[in-house]
């Protein structure tokens, strides 16, 4: 009987330790965020108010996160209103809604296909330029180098700021 109690106590302690241990996906997301912070990027979570205002097509806003890079003073938009450029295709969108002049002009200068497949939008505001994406859903063997791709993409977009200023 004492042996069974010792086994149960051992399993309870081992189970609680394994429950607290981060999963491989959580470690990958932590590495993404650490690399983004070392590149002077801000990481922002999407809240319900902002999702309703800027991204009405998003159903579950809790899955999305911003990786934001500050813009130089000359690249900041003149308007205080955020510019949202939808990256993903919407099968329910009307063809007039899909013709975003800023997206068309920017796509001639920048390659949008380098972004992760979970990227949803690019947001240009007075605070910076950011990519809205689901980092939890990324299934890439490239690993943390996705942060380098996003950083390079945002830097390249910032170089073509004359499109939105």
Secondary structure by P-SEA (a helix, b strand, c coil): caaaaaaaaaaaaaaaaaaacccaaaaaaaaaaaaaaaacbbbbbbcaaaaaacccccccccccccbbbbbcccccccccbbbbbbccccccccccccccaaaaaaaaccccccccccccbbbbcccbbbbbccccccccccccaaaaaaaaaaaaaaaaccccc
